[in-house]
Amino acid sequence: MKLRAFHTLFFWSGAITMVVMSMHYFQNHISGILKGKILVDQLWYHIVFRIHIVFGMIAMFAAPTQFSQTLRQRYMLWHKRFGYIYVVSVLLSGVSGFVIAQFAMGGIMSRIGFTILSVVWLVSTYKAISSIIKKNIVGHQKWMIRSFALTFSAIPLRLMLLIPLFFNVEFIEIYKLASWLCWIINLTIAEVIISQNKGIQTI
């Protein structure tokens, strides 16, 4: 019971933290990392960027419901509805993320890192859907764990970008490193959870 409570608190805390840390992107003035974007004056870029942020947050709030054993067993219809919301949100956030990744700060290293994140995020979610269509529940659960791990990579990314505020390191160097570590770390944790067959599904 304590483990379930911990998981629930962990996932929802991550989603709420994501919202709080992303609010400045919706202010009228340009702030945060948007200041350093080469397309900061382009309206289309702001639209695509905000689509990525908004639907990324929706995906993060929808994801914990997919691992709720109670919801799956008692309210399957709602489990499916939240699943649809999650998949559509990942699709919109993933595709828009792929677009803005091509203009990421830090040069080719950051661009490749964020591009791979977008592609793997979309692919893992697709694999989760294709698995459940084939009635492969175990495969569906495993791919959903990977998908959510990549959704959650937004949190370590933003936490790592706070490092220059406390230590004498260049922001751009941390940014380039974070473009890879944010999803590699989370995906590694997901694989450990999958290999041990415990964690997410016990919520």
Secondary structure, 3 states (H helix, E strand, C coil): CHHHHHHHHHHHHHHHHHHHHHHHHHCCCCCHHHHHCCCCCCHHHHHHHHHHHHHHHHHHHHHHHHCCHHHHHHCHHHHHHHHHHHHHHHHHHHHHHHHHHCCCCCCHHHHHHHHHHHHHHHHHHHHHHHHHHCCCHHHHHHHHHHHHHHHCCHHHHHHHCCHHHHCCCCHHHHHHHHHHHHHHHHHHHHHHHHHHCCCHHHC
